[in-house]
Amino acid sequence: MASGDYGFFWPMKIQVNGEAKDVSDGISIGQLLEEMQIRPGRVVVELNRDIVPRETLSQTELAPGDTLEIVHFVGGG
């Protein structure tokens, strides 16, 4: 273990749909959606005002201060 590394969870703050949220350092958008029990196929994710392609959600890591907007598709008729 490196000096100062105690294996603790170090949260970082981000914004999700306008609300502050603590998440694990290095978490990807795909992992966050899974934790939030959101199916990626039913949402569009905007990261810092840019739409993230669905195929890159699991590779796109979040950074402190990032702002996410998660937009759900709603069917109707």
Secondary structure by P-SEA (a helix, b strand, c coil): ccccccccbbbbbbbcccbbbbbcccccaaaaaaaaccccccbbbbccccccccccccccccccbbbbbbbbbbbcc
